[in-house]
């Protein structure tokens, strides 16, 4: 059987058989791994001003205090204050800080996964400079260690670590890629032994947006660069990152880094996928414990570089007005704000900016694995209204983004609210305007 269609072991996972005390010990061990000066600075600096609440789309949509971002880090914060904080002996002696319990962790699952897309806007807004989103990410890791990460995310992470795909499919995604290329009369470089550039793709585009996949192929063929896709390292998303499992995240990351090393690649291109960019660009070297021998760039970064070098030539669009959504992981963690605008400017796009743009952009509502959780659907829909209103307030006729997860989120919201706009890919627009 092709490895891309195999399922992982059907036996009950070890974490499914953990007792409550074992879950608590595992969560505490993961939390303790992060105790130190950096955590102390973050957790001791909070002045409870509530500004992070006003930054969070889930809180704004509900006005429910439980969705305040800093509260989502409570299990980790509680563990720190009891075991490592300056007053830990006092808290333990008088029982002022209780041990984190399995029941508490189960209660916090919704807050850590269903109601947080790891967008990082809370960290940006915090007047004390607290990395609130990172504290929440550590909370997710504790949940994963305790076997309490949401099953849909953990199942996909395990499947991707073993097979390269987040879930079963009728055919390997490499065959889907080849079919898309044939359907669009394109030659695609697949499984070359040597190449300067390794390209990855979002599974959501392979499954739902074949035109975006074709656009990637067309652009890189036109540029005439040495590139390849790899069957064993095709998917950009990292479900280990979504689930909070560092072990699975590392295995999934290694699929891409090992393929790039084998190719002798100088560059790995992350497609229109924000969280994939964070996992590979900013976390891969740390999680693997080694410096990467290649650069990692988002596709819009690379194309802006090609534009500046005069290697990418673009024609003008017809003057229609566009709104553009800045994906959270790209602008707040990667600083990729100018690159997409350089591409749009080169195409003569009449860009009508949203009130909250670039680093202050509100989230699409479905990143960080939230799109994959049916349990989050109602809350996700409520949060998405905020963004749809902002887009409509620009008066733009068309709407672009540069993240496939955001596209999925907006399409779902558009269907739910009978929205009158179609979410378009910036890379698709570039492909239609590239000069022959």
DRENMARKE-802475 format. One record per residue (C-alpha): residue number from 0; residue in one letter; y, x, z. Coordinates in Angstrom, 2 decimals, padded with zeros to 5 digits. Each point is the difference from the previous one (the first is absolute). Layout:
// DRENMARKE-802475
k = NUM, r = A, py = Y, px = X, pz = Z
...
// end
This chain:
// DRENMARKE-802475
k = 0, r = X, py = 000.00, px = 000.00, pz = 000.00
k = 1, r = X, py = 003.48, px = 001.28, pz = -000.81
k = 2, r = X, py = 001.70, px = 001.19, pz = 003.19
k = 3, r = X, py = 003.07, px = -002.04, pz = -000.80
k = 4, r = X, py = -001.93, px = -003.26, pz = 000.36
k = 5, r = X, py = -002.12, px = 000.91, pz = 003.02
k = 6, r = X, py = 000.70, px = -001.57, pz = 003.33
k = 7, r = X, py = 000.08, px = 001.99, pz = 003.19
k = 8, r = X, py = -002.85, px = -000.28, pz = 002.50
k = 9, r = X, py = -000.72, px = -003.59, pz = 000.93
k = 10, r = X, py = -000.94, px = 000.92, pz = 003.57
k = 11, r = X, py = 002.25, px = -001.04, pz = 002.82
k = 12, r = X, py = 002.71, px = 002.58, pz = 000.48
k = 13, r = X, py = -000.08, px = 001.90, pz = 003.33
k = 14, r = X, py = 003.35, px = -001.47, pz = 001.01
k = 15, r = X, py = -001.47, px = -003.51, pz = -000.29
k = 16, r = X, py = -002.34, px = 000.81, pz = 002.90
k = 17, r = X, py = 002.57, px = 001.46, pz = 002.40
k = 18, r = X, py = 000.34, px = -001.42, pz = 003.49
k = 19, r = X, py = 003.48, px = -000.91, pz = 001.30
k = 20, r = X, py = 000.12, px = 003.16, pz = 002.12
k = 21, r = X, py = -000.96, px = 002.15, pz = -002.99
k = 22, r = X, py = 002.72, px = -001.59, pz = -002.08
k = 23, r = X, py = 002.56, px = 000.71, pz = 002.71
k = 24, r = X, py = -001.15, px = 003.63, pz = 000.32
k = 25, r = X, py = 000.20, px = 000.56, pz = -003.75
k = 26, r = X, py = 003.45, px = -001.55, pz = -000.27
k = 27, r = X, py = 001.22, px = 002.07, pz = 002.94
k = 28, r = X, py = -001.43, px = 003.20, pz = -001.48
k = 29, r = X, py = 001.86, px = -000.65, pz = -003.27
k = 30, r = X, py = 003.22, px = -000.81, pz = 001.85
k = 31, r = X, py = -000.34, px = 003.11, pz = 002.18
k = 32, r = X, py = -000.27, px = 002.15, pz = -003.12
k = 33, r = X, py = 003.64, px = -000.88, pz = -000.69
k = 34, r = X, py = 001.41, px = 000.48, pz = 003.50
k = 35, r = X, py = 002.56, px = 002.80, pz = 000.10
k = 36, r = X, py = 003.68, px = 000.85, pz = -000.25
k = 37, r = X, py = 000.50, px = -001.84, pz = -003.30
k = 38, r = X, py = -001.50, px = -003.23, pz = 001.33
k = 39, r = X, py = 001.88, px = 000.37, pz = 003.27
k = 40, r = X, py = 003.27, px = 000.33, pz = -001.88
k = 41, r = X, py = -000.73, px = -003.14, pz = -001.99
k = 42, r = X, py = -001.27, px = -002.19, pz = 002.83
k = 43, r = X, py = 002.44, px = 001.10, pz = 002.69
k = 44, r = X, py = 003.02, px = -000.46, pz = -002.27
k = 45, r = X, py = -000.30, px = -003.75, pz = -000.51
k = 46, r = X, py = 003.00, px = -001.82, pz = 001.50
k = 47, r = X, py = -001.39, px = -003.47, pz = -000.84
k = 48, r = X, py = 003.02, px = -000.86, pz = -002.11
k = 49, r = X, py = -001.95, px = -002.25, pz = -002.37
k = 50, r = X, py = 001.43, px = 001.48, pz = -003.19
k = 51, r = X, py = -003.47, px = 000.67, pz = -001.37
k = 52, r = X, py = -000.68, px = -003.74, pz = 000.24
k = 53, r = X, py = 002.94, px = -000.74, pz = -002.27
k = 54, r = X, py = -001.42, px = 002.53, pz = -002.50
k = 55, r = X, py = -003.44, px = -001.63, pz = -000.20
k = 56, r = X, py = -000.63, px = -002.65, pz = -002.65
k = 57, r = X, py = -002.74, px = -001.59, pz = 002.13
k = 58, r = X, py = 002.33, px = -000.44, pz = 002.96
k = 59, r = X, py = 002.85, px = -001.27, pz = -002.18
k = 60, r = X, py = -002.34, px = -002.54, pz = -001.63
k = 61, r = X, py = -001.32, px = -001.36, pz = 003.31
k = 62, r = X, py = 002.52, px = 000.98, pz = 002.70
k = 63, r = X, py = -003.06, px = 000.43, pz = 002.20
k = 64, r = X, py = 000.50, px = 002.86, pz = 002.52
k = 65, r = X, py = -003.65, px = 001.04, pz = -000.29
k = 66, r = X, py = 000.75, px = 001.39, pz = -003.47
k = 67, r = X, py = 002.55, px = 002.47, pz = 001.33
k = 68, r = X, py = -001.16, px = 003.34, pz = -001.46
k = 69, r = X, py = 000.07, px = 002.03, pz = 003.21
k = 70, r = X, py = -002.21, px = -002.61, pz = 001.69
k = 71, r = X, py = -002.68, px = 000.67, pz = -002.63
k = 72, r = X, py = -000.34, px = 003.51, pz = 001.43
k = 73, r = X, py = -000.60, px = -001.36, pz = 003.52
k = 74, r = X, py = -003.69, px = 001.01, pz = 000.41
k = 75, r = X, py = 000.82, px = 003.60, pz = -000.93
k = 76, r = X, py = 003.15, px = -000.07, pz = 002.11
k = 77, r = X, py = -001.91, px = -001.41, pz = 002.97
k = 78, r = X, py = -002.70, px = 002.66, pz = -000.29
k = 79, r = X, py = 002.61, px = 002.74, pz = -000.17
k = 80, r = X, py = 001.92, px = -001.19, pz = 003.05
k = 81, r = X, py = -003.19, px = -000.31, pz = 002.05
k = 82, r = X, py = -001.59, px = 003.28, pz = -001.00
k = 83, r = X, py = 002.67, px = 002.42, pz = -001.17
k = 84, r = X, py = 003.53, px = -001.18, pz = 000.72
k = 85, r = X, py = 002.26, px = 001.57, pz = 002.61
k = 86, r = X, py = -000.84, px = -002.72, pz = 002.53
k = 87, r = X, py = -003.69, px = -000.35, pz = -000.89
k = 88, r = X, py = -001.31, px = 000.99, pz = 003.49
k = 89, r = X, py = 002.35, px = -002.55, pz = 001.58
k = 90, r = X, py = -000.97, px = -002.74, pz = -002.44
k = 91, r = X, py = -003.73, px = 000.63, pz = 000.54
k = 92, r = X, py = 000.27, px = 000.28, pz = 003.79
k = 93, r = X, py = 001.73, px = -003.35, pz = 000.37
k = 94, r = X, py = -001.74, px = -001.68, pz = -002.91
k = 95, r = X, py = 003.26, px = -000.61, pz = -001.83
k = 96, r = X, py = -001.49, px = 000.87, pz = -003.37
k = 97, r = X, py = -003.43, px = -001.42, pz = -000.68
k = 98, r = X, py = -002.62, px = 001.53, pz = -002.25
k = 99, r = X, py = 000.04, px = -001.20, pz = -003.57
k = 100, r = X, py = -002.83, px = -002.53, pz = -000.29
k = 101, r = X, py = -002.11, px = -001.21, pz = -002.89
k = 102, r = X, py = 001.48, px = -003.47, pz = 000.44
k = 103, r = X, py = 003.49, px = 001.43, pz = -000.35
k = 104, r = X, py = -000.95, px = 001.97, pz = -003.09
k = 105, r = X, py = -001.54, px = -003.11, pz = -001.57
k = 106, r = X, py = 003.19, px = -001.93, pz = 000.75
k = 107, r = X, py = 002.10, px = 002.74, pz = -001.63
k = 108, r = X, py = -002.04, px = 000.10, pz = -003.21
k = 109, r = X, py = 002.25, px = -002.60, pz = -001.63
k = 110, r = X, py = 003.16, px = 001.86, pz = 001.00
k = 111, r = X, py = -001.23, px = 003.38, pz = -001.23
k = 112, r = X, py = -001.52, px = -001.14, pz = -003.28
k = 113, r = X, py = 000.98, px = -003.56, pz = -001.01
k = 114, r = X, py = 003.66, px = 000.30, pz = 000.96
k = 115, r = X, py = 000.81, px = 003.60, pz = -000.92
k = 116, r = X, py = 000.11, px = 001.38, pz = -003.53
k = 117, r = X, py = 000.92, px = 003.50, pz = 001.25
k = 118, r = X, py = 003.22, px = -000.28, pz = -001.98
k = 119, r = X, py = 001.94, px = 002.25, pz = 002.38
k = 120, r = X, py = 003.23, px = -002.00, pz = 000.01
k = 121, r = X, py = -000.18, px = -000.23, pz = 003.80
k = 122, r = X, py = -000.03, px = 003.80, pz = 000.25
k = 123, r = X, py = 003.00, px = 000.29, pz = -002.32
k = 124, r = X, py = 002.06, px = -002.52, pz = 001.98
k = 125, r = X, py = -000.83, px = 001.28, pz = 003.51
k = 126, r = X, py = 003.20, px = 001.48, pz = 001.52
k = 127, r = X, py = -002.08, px = 002.39, pz = 002.10
k = 128, r = X, py = -001.89, px = 001.38, pz = -002.98
k = 129, r = X, py = -003.38, px = -001.22, pz = 001.25
k = 130, r = X, py = -002.79, px = 000.10, pz = -002.57
k = 131, r = X, py = -001.10, px = -003.53, pz = 000.84
k = 132, r = X, py = -002.15, px = -000.32, pz = -003.13
k = 133, r = X, py = -001.86, px = 003.17, pz = 000.88
k = 134, r = X, py = -000.73, px = -001.30, pz = 003.50
k = 135, r = X, py = -001.43, px = -003.14, pz = -001.61
k = 136, r = X, py = -002.09, px = 002.14, pz = -002.34
k = 137, r = X, py = -001.46, px = 001.80, pz = 003.02
k = 138, r = X, py = -000.78, px = -003.41, pz = 001.45
k = 139, r = X, py = -001.97, px = -000.81, pz = -003.16
k = 140, r = X, py = -001.95, px = 003.22, pz = 000.39
k = 141, r = X, py = -000.93, px = -000.95, pz = 003.54
k = 142, r = X, py = -001.17, px = -003.39, pz = -001.22
k = 143, r = X, py = -002.12, px = 001.59, pz = -002.73
k = 144, r = X, py = -001.53, px = 002.44, pz = 002.49
k = 145, r = X, py = -000.90, px = -002.96, pz = 002.23
k = 146, r = X, py = -001.61, px = -001.86, pz = -002.90
k = 147, r = X, py = 002.71, px = -002.64, pz = 000.03
k = 148, r = X, py = 001.72, px = 000.54, pz = -003.35
k = 149, r = X, py = -000.13, px = -003.12, pz = -002.22
k = 150, r = X, py = -003.37, px = -000.23, pz = -001.72
k = 151, r = X, py = 001.41, px = -000.48, pz = -003.55
k = 152, r = X, py = 001.92, px = 003.28, pz = 000.26
k = 153, r = X, py = -002.80, px = 001.94, pz = 001.66
k = 154, r = X, py = -002.64, px = -001.26, pz = -002.44
k = 155, r = X, py = 002.14, px = 001.06, pz = -002.96
k = 156, r = X, py = 000.70, px = 003.38, pz = 001.59
k = 157, r = X, py = -003.69, px = 000.69, pz = 000.54
k = 158, r = X, py = -000.88, px = -001.11, pz = -003.52
k = 159, r = X, py = 002.74, px = 002.16, pz = -001.50
k = 160, r = X, py = -001.03, px = 003.04, pz = 002.03
k = 161, r = X, py = -003.58, px = -000.27, pz = -001.26
k = 162, r = X, py = 000.51, px = -001.18, pz = -003.58
k = 163, r = X, py = 003.58, px = 000.70, pz = -000.98
k = 164, r = X, py = 000.77, px = -003.72, pz = -000.35
k = 165, r = X, py = 001.28, px = -002.27, pz = 002.78
k = 166, r = X, py = -002.47, px = -002.73, pz = -000.89
k = 167, r = X, py = -002.83, px = -000.87, pz = -002.34
k = 168, r = X, py = 000.76, px = -000.81, pz = -003.61
k = 169, r = X, py = -002.05, px = -001.07, pz = -003.00
k = 170, r = X, py = 000.67, px = 003.35, pz = -001.63
k = 171, r = X, py = 001.40, px = 003.35, pz = 001.12
k = 172, r = X, py = 003.77, px = 000.13, pz = -000.24
k = 173, r = X, py = -000.27, px = 002.91, pz = -002.44
k = 174, r = X, py = -001.58, px = -002.41, pz = -002.50
k = 175, r = X, py = 002.78, px = -002.51, pz = 000.66
k = 176, r = X, py = 002.50, px = 002.76, pz = -000.75
k = 177, r = X, py = -001.69, px = 000.79, pz = -003.29
k = 178, r = X, py = -000.04, px = -003.68, pz = -000.98
k = 179, r = X, py = 003.73, px = -000.30, pz = 000.71
k = 180, r = X, py = 000.66, px = 003.03, pz = -002.17
k = 181, r = X, py = -002.07, px = -001.48, pz = -002.86
k = 182, r = X, py = 001.68, px = -003.39, pz = 000.32
k = 183, r = X, py = 003.41, px = 001.68, pz = -000.42
k = 184, r = X, py = -001.16, px = 002.39, pz = -002.73
k = 185, r = X, py = 000.59, px = 003.07, pz = 002.18
k = 186, r = X, py = -001.91, px = 003.22, pz = 000.49
k = 187, r = X, py = -000.51, px = 000.74, pz = 003.68
k = 188, r = X, py = -000.82, px = 003.37, pz = 001.56
k = 189, r = X, py = -002.86, px = -000.62, pz = 002.43
k = 190, r = X, py = -002.16, px = 002.50, pz = 001.89
k = 191, r = X, py = 001.37, px = 003.12, pz = -001.65
k = 192, r = X, py = -001.21, px = 003.24, pz = 001.58
k = 193, r = X, py = 003.46, px = 001.58, pz = 000.09
k = 194, r = X, py = 003.46, px = -001.54, pz = 000.07
k = 195, r = X, py = 003.43, px = 000.75, pz = 001.40
k = 196, r = X, py = 000.49, px = -003.54, pz = 001.30
k = 197, r = X, py = -002.38, px = -002.35, pz = 001.81
k = 198, r = X, py = 000.99, px = -003.66, pz = -000.34
k = 199, r = X, py = -001.09, px = -002.77, pz = 002.38
k = 200, r = X, py = 000.27, px = -003.77, pz = -000.33
k = 201, r = X, py = 000.37, px = -002.96, pz = 002.36
k = 202, r = X, py = -003.11, px = -002.17, pz = 000.11
k = 203, r = X, py = 002.30, px = -003.02, pz = -000.07
k = 204, r = X, py = 001.29, px = 001.04, pz = -003.43
k = 205, r = X, py = -003.51, px = 000.59, pz = -001.31
k = 206, r = X, py = -000.99, px = -003.46, pz = 001.22
k = 207, r = X, py = 003.18, px = -002.01, pz = -000.55
k = 208, r = X, py = 002.56, px = 001.89, pz = -002.10
k = 209, r = X, py = -001.69, px = 001.80, pz = -002.89
k = 210, r = X, py = 003.35, px = 000.31, pz = -001.79
k = 211, r = X, py = 001.16, px = 002.39, pz = 002.76
k = 212, r = X, py = -003.09, px = 002.14, pz = -000.50
k = 213, r = X, py = 000.63, px = 000.04, pz = -003.75
k = 214, r = X, py = 003.63, px = 000.95, pz = 000.68
k = 215, r = X, py = -001.11, px = 003.06, pz = 002.00
k = 216, r = X, py = -002.31, px = 001.11, pz = -002.80
k = 217, r = X, py = 002.63, px = -000.54, pz = -002.68
k = 218, r = X, py = 002.69, px = 001.93, pz = 001.87
k = 219, r = X, py = -002.14, px = 003.03, pz = 000.78
k = 220, r = X, py = -001.43, px = 000.09, pz = -003.50
k = 221, r = X, py = 003.53, px = -000.11, pz = -001.41
k = 222, r = X, py = 001.17, px = 002.81, pz = 002.27
k = 223, r = X, py = -002.82, px = 002.17, pz = -001.32
k = 224, r = X, py = -000.82, px = 001.47, pz = 003.41
k = 225, r = X, py = -003.41, px = 001.26, pz = 001.10
k = 226, r = X, py = -001.34, px = -002.84, pz = 002.16
k = 227, r = X, py = -003.18, px = -001.81, pz = 000.90
k = 228, r = X, py = -001.28, px = -002.89, pz = 002.05
k = 229, r = X, py = -003.18, px = 000.68, pz = 001.98
k = 230, r = X, py = -002.76, px = -002.54, pz = 000.58
k = 231, r = X, py = -000.66, px = 001.50, pz = 003.44
k = 232, r = X, py = 003.67, px = -000.05, pz = 001.06
k = 233, r = X, py = 001.53, px = -002.91, pz = -001.87
k = 234, r = X, py = 001.28, px = -002.33, pz = 002.72
k = 235, r = X, py = 003.33, px = 000.80, pz = 001.64
k = 236, r = X, py = -000.09, px = -002.35, pz = 003.01
k = 237, r = X, py = -001.44, px = 001.39, pz = 003.22
k = 238, r = X, py = -001.58, px = -002.76, pz = 002.06
k = 239, r = X, py = -000.76, px = 002.44, pz = 002.81
k = 240, r = X, py = 003.76, px = 000.27, pz = 000.47
k = 241, r = X, py = 000.35, px = -003.79, pz = 000.02
k = 242, r = X, py = -002.81, px = -000.40, pz = 002.54
k = 243, r = X, py = 001.26, px = 002.76, pz = 002.29
k = 244, r = X, py = -003.17, px = 002.08, pz = -000.36
k = 245, r = X, py = 000.89, px = 003.68, pz = -000.30
k = 246, r = X, py = -003.62, px = 000.88, pz = -000.77
k = 247, r = X, py = -000.24, px = -002.38, pz = -002.94
k = 248, r = X, py = 003.52, px = 000.85, pz = -001.13
k = 249, r = X, py = -001.00, px = 003.67, pz = -000.15
k = 250, r = X, py = -003.13, px = -000.70, pz = -002.05
k = 251, r = X, py = 001.93, px = -002.13, pz = -002.48
k = 252, r = X, py = 002.77, px = 002.59, pz = -000.24
k = 253, r = X, py = -002.54, px = 002.75, pz = -000.68
k = 254, r = X, py = -001.26, px = -001.85, pz = -003.07
k = 255, r = X, py = 003.38, px = 000.50, pz = -001.63
k = 256, r = X, py = 000.80, px = 003.47, pz = 001.33
k = 257, r = X, py = -003.46, px = 001.35, pz = -000.87
k = 258, r = X, py = 000.27, px = -001.40, pz = -003.54
k = 259, r = X, py = 003.44, px = 001.55, pz = -000.41
k = 260, r = X, py = -001.23, px = 003.38, pz = 001.20
k = 261, r = X, py = -003.00, px = -000.13, pz = -002.34
k = 262, r = X, py = 002.30, px = -000.75, pz = -002.93
k = 263, r = X, py = 002.39, px = 002.78, pz = 000.92
k = 264, r = X, py = 002.71, px = -002.65, pz = 000.00
k = 265, r = X, py = 003.56, px = 000.99, pz = 000.77
k = 266, r = X, py = 001.10, px = -003.54, pz = 000.65
k = 267, r = X, py = -001.48, px = -003.28, pz = 001.27
k = 268, r = X, py = 001.86, px = -003.12, pz = -001.12
k = 269, r = X, py = -000.03, px = -003.01, pz = 002.31
k = 270, r = X, py = 000.51, px = -003.20, pz = -002.03
k = 271, r = X, py = 002.03, px = -003.03, pz = 000.98
k = 272, r = X, py = -001.46, px = -000.17, pz = 003.51
k = 273, r = X, py = 002.13, px = 000.68, pz = 003.07
k = 274, r = X, py = -002.57, px = 000.47, pz = 002.75
k = 275, r = X, py = -002.14, px = 002.20, pz = -002.24
k = 276, r = X, py = 003.03, px = 002.24, pz = -000.34
k = 277, r = X, py = 000.42, px = 000.31, pz = 003.77
k = 278, r = X, py = -003.69, px = 000.69, pz = 000.58
k = 279, r = X, py = -000.20, px = 002.71, pz = -002.66
k = 280, r = X, py = 003.48, px = 001.53, pz = -000.06
k = 281, r = X, py = 000.79, px = 000.09, pz = 003.71
k = 282, r = X, py = -003.30, px = -000.26, pz = 001.87
k = 283, r = X, py = -002.66, px = 001.71, pz = -002.14
k = 284, r = X, py = 000.76, px = 003.59, pz = 000.99
k = 285, r = X, py = 000.13, px = -000.91, pz = 003.69
k = 286, r = X, py = -003.18, px = -002.05, pz = -000.02
k = 287, r = X, py = -001.93, px = 002.62, pz = -002.01
k = 288, r = X, py = 001.39, px = 002.89, pz = 002.03
k = 289, r = X, py = 001.01, px = 002.04, pz = -003.05
k = 290, r = X, py = 002.87, px = 000.47, pz = -002.39
k = 291, r = X, py = -000.47, px = -001.82, pz = -003.27
k = 292, r = X, py = -000.13, px = 002.33, pz = -003.04
k = 293, r = X, py = 001.80, px = -002.55, pz = -002.18
k = 294, r = X, py = 003.09, px = -002.19, pz = 000.13
k = 295, r = X, py = -000.17, px = -003.75, pz = 000.63
k = 296, r = X, py = 002.58, px = -002.21, pz = -001.67
k = 297, r = X, py = 000.52, px = -003.70, pz = -000.54
k = 298, r = X, py = 000.01, px = -000.96, pz = -003.66
k = 299, r = X, py = 003.71, px = -000.93, pz = 000.07
k = 300, r = X, py = 000.86, px = 003.42, pz = 001.46
k = 301, r = X, py = -001.92, px = 001.73, pz = -002.77
k = 302, r = X, py = 001.52, px = -002.11, pz = -002.76
k = 303, r = X, py = 003.53, px = 000.58, pz = 001.34
k = 304, r = X, py = -000.73, px = 003.74, pz = -000.17
k = 305, r = X, py = -001.20, px = -000.37, pz = -003.58
k = 306, r = X, py = 003.12, px = -002.01, pz = -000.82
k = 307, r = X, py = 002.28, px = 002.71, pz = 001.39
k = 308, r = X, py = -001.92, px = 002.67, pz = -001.94
k = 309, r = X, py = 000.50, px = -001.94, pz = -003.22
k = 310, r = X, py = -003.73, px = -000.55, pz = -000.47
k = 311, r = X, py = 000.15, px = -003.77, pz = 000.54
k = 312, r = X, py = 002.16, px = -001.98, pz = -002.41
k = 313, r = X, py = 000.70, px = -003.67, pz = 000.70
k = 314, r = X, py = 001.65, px = -002.72, pz = -002.07
k = 315, r = X, py = 002.32, px = -002.66, pz = 001.41
k = 316, r = X, py = -001.07, px = -003.45, pz = 001.15
k = 317, r = X, py = 001.70, px = -003.15, pz = -001.26
k = 318, r = X, py = 002.57, px = -000.30, pz = 002.77
k = 319, r = X, py = -001.81, px = -002.51, pz = 002.23
k = 320, r = X, py = 000.72, px = 000.32, pz = 003.71
k = 321, r = X, py = -002.65, px = 001.33, pz = 002.37
k = 322, r = X, py = -000.51, px = 000.16, pz = 003.76
k = 323, r = X, py = -002.08, px = 002.85, pz = 001.38
k = 324, r = X, py = -002.10, px = 000.18, pz = 003.17
k = 325, r = X, py = -000.18, px = 003.40, pz = 001.72
k = 326, r = X, py = -003.55, px = 000.40, pz = 001.40
k = 327, r = X, py = 000.15, px = 000.92, pz = 003.68
k = 328, r = X, py = -002.36, px = 002.97, pz = -000.04
k = 329, r = X, py = 001.86, px = 001.58, pz = -002.90
k = 330, r = X, py = 003.56, px = -000.35, pz = 001.25
k = 331, r = X, py = -000.36, px = 000.35, pz = 003.76
k = 332, r = X, py = -002.80, px = 002.57, pz = 000.15
k = 333, r = X, py = 000.48, px = 001.70, pz = -003.34
k = 334, r = X, py = 003.69, px = -000.31, pz = -000.73
k = 335, r = X, py = -000.77, px = -001.20, pz = -003.55
k = 336, r = X, py = 003.14, px = -002.03, pz = -000.59
k = 337, r = X, py = 001.70, px = 001.67, pz = -002.94
k = 338, r = X, py = -002.99, px = 000.59, pz = -002.31
k = 339, r = X, py = -000.62, px = -003.66, pz = -000.93
k = 340, r = X, py = 003.73, px = -000.54, pz = -000.46
k = 341, r = X, py = 000.21, px = 003.02, pz = -002.29
k = 342, r = X, py = -002.70, px = -001.56, pz = -002.17
k = 343, r = X, py = 001.72, px = -003.39, pz = 000.02
k = 344, r = X, py = 003.35, px = 001.56, pz = -000.81
k = 345, r = X, py = -001.51, px = 001.88, pz = -002.96
k = 346, r = X, py = -001.26, px = -003.35, pz = -001.32
k = 347, r = X, py = 003.38, px = -001.65, pz = 000.46
k = 348, r = X, py = -001.35, px = -002.42, pz = 002.59
k = 349, r = X, py = 002.66, px = -002.31, pz = 001.41
k = 350, r = X, py = -001.08, px = 000.49, pz = 003.62
k = 351, r = X, py = 001.26, px = -002.54, pz = 002.53
k = 352, r = X, py = -000.69, px = 001.51, pz = 003.39
k = 353, r = X, py = -001.19, px = -001.97, pz = 003.01
k = 354, r = X, py = 002.06, px = -000.01, pz = 003.17
k = 355, r = X, py = -002.71, px = 002.01, pz = 001.77
k = 356, r = X, py = -001.01, px = 002.75, pz = -002.40
k = 357, r = X, py = -001.35, px = 003.55, pz = -000.12
k = 358, r = X, py = -000.83, px = 001.18, pz = 003.53
k = 359, r = X, py = 001.04, px = -003.32, pz = 001.55
k = 360, r = X, py = -002.08, px = -002.13, pz = -002.34
k = 361, r = X, py = -002.05, px = -002.73, pz = 001.63
k = 362, r = X, py = -003.78, px = 000.14, pz = -000.45
k = 363, r = X, py = -001.89, px = -002.18, pz = -002.49
k = 364, r = X, py = -001.95, px = -001.32, pz = 003.01
k = 365, r = X, py = -003.48, px = 001.08, pz = -001.07
k = 366, r = X, py = -000.29, px = 003.79, pz = 000.21
k = 367, r = X, py = -002.12, px = 002.03, pz = 002.42
k = 368, r = X, py = -003.10, px = -002.08, pz = -000.72
k = 369, r = X, py = 001.67, px = -003.30, pz = 000.91
k = 370, r = X, py = -000.63, px = -001.33, pz = -003.53
k = 371, r = X, py = -003.73, px = 000.36, pz = 000.66
k = 372, r = X, py = -000.05, px = -002.10, pz = 003.17
k = 373, r = X, py = -000.49, px = -003.74, pz = -000.38
k = 374, r = X, py = 000.85, px = -000.35, pz = 003.68
k = 375, r = X, py = 003.51, px = 001.25, pz = -000.80
k = 376, r = X, py = 000.64, px = -002.39, pz = -002.88
k = 377, r = X, py = 002.23, px = -002.54, pz = 001.78
k = 378, r = X, py = 002.14, px = 002.61, pz = 001.73
k = 379, r = X, py = 000.16, px = 002.08, pz = -003.17
k = 380, r = X, py = 001.30, px = -002.99, pz = -001.97
k = 381, r = X, py = 002.72, px = -000.68, pz = 002.54
k = 382, r = X, py = 001.16, px = 003.61, pz = -000.07
k = 383, r = X, py = 000.03, px = 000.10, pz = -003.79
k = 384, r = X, py = 002.63, px = -002.73, pz = -000.21
k = 385, r = X, py = 002.63, px = 002.43, pz = 001.26
k = 386, r = X, py = -000.56, px = 002.31, pz = -002.95
k = 387, r = X, py = -000.18, px = -002.76, pz = -002.61
k = 388, r = X, py = 003.39, px = -001.29, pz = 001.17
k = 389, r = X, py = 001.51, px = 003.48, pz = -000.26
k = 390, r = X, py = -001.28, px = 000.41, pz = -003.54
k = 391, r = X, py = 001.34, px = -003.39, pz = -001.05
k = 392, r = X, py = 003.37, px = 000.74, pz = 001.61
k = 393, r = X, py = 000.56, px = 002.84, pz = -002.48
k = 394, r = X, py = 000.10, px = -002.50, pz = -002.87
k = 395, r = X, py = -002.28, px = 002.28, pz = -002.05
k = 396, r = X, py = -002.16, px = -001.55, pz = -002.70
k = 397, r = X, py = -002.90, px = 002.46, pz = 000.32
k = 398, r = X, py = -001.60, px = 001.86, pz = 002.88
k = 399, r = X, py = -001.56, px = 003.48, pz = 000.15
k = 400, r = X, py = -001.85, px = 002.10, pz = 002.54
k = 401, r = X, py = -001.95, px = 003.26, pz = 000.00
k = 402, r = X, py = -002.89, px = -000.82, pz = 002.34
k = 403, r = X, py = -003.14, px = -001.94, pz = -000.86
k = 404, r = X, py = -000.46, px = -001.27, pz = 003.57
k = 405, r = X, py = 003.54, px = -001.38, pz = -000.08
k = 406, r = X, py = -000.77, px = -001.62, pz = -003.32
k = 407, r = X, py = -003.07, px = -001.73, pz = 001.46
k = 408, r = X, py = 002.07, px = -001.17, pz = 002.95
k = 409, r = X, py = 002.85, px = -001.38, pz = -002.13
k = 410, r = X, py = -002.41, px = -001.70, pz = -002.40
k = 411, r = X, py = -001.73, px = -001.71, pz = 002.91
k = 412, r = X, py = 003.33, px = -001.06, pz = 001.49
k = 413, r = X, py = 001.24, px = -001.16, pz = -003.39
k = 414, r = X, py = -003.03, px = -002.22, pz = -000.44
k = 415, r = X, py = 000.24, px = -001.34, pz = 003.54
k = 416, r = X, py = 003.70, px = -000.89, pz = -000.30
k = 417, r = X, py = 000.02, px = -000.84, pz = -003.71
k = 418, r = X, py = 002.46, px = 002.85, pz = -000.57
k = 419, r = X, py = 001.57, px = 000.23, pz = -003.43
k = 420, r = X, py = -000.35, px = 003.77, pz = -000.52
k = 421, r = X, py = -002.86, px = 002.22, pz = -001.10
k = 422, r = X, py = -000.38, px = 003.34, pz = 001.74
k = 423, r = X, py = 000.10, px = 002.77, pz = -002.58
k = 424, r = X, py = -001.03, px = 003.65, pz = 000.14
k = 425, r = X, py = 002.61, px = 002.70, pz = -000.53
k = 426, r = X, py = -002.65, px = 002.18, pz = -001.66
k = 427, r = X, py = -000.83, px = -002.79, pz = -002.45
k = 428, r = X, py = 003.69, px = -000.24, pz = -000.91
k = 429, r = X, py = 000.15, px = 003.78, pz = -000.54
k = 430, r = X, py = -003.06, px = -000.20, pz = -002.26
k = 431, r = X, py = 001.59, px = -002.71, pz = -002.16
k = 432, r = X, py = 003.24, px = 002.00, pz = -000.35
k = 433, r = X, py = -001.47, px = 003.47, pz = -000.57
k = 434, r = X, py = 001.16, px = 001.39, pz = -003.31
k = 435, r = X, py = -002.67, px = 000.79, pz = -002.57
// end
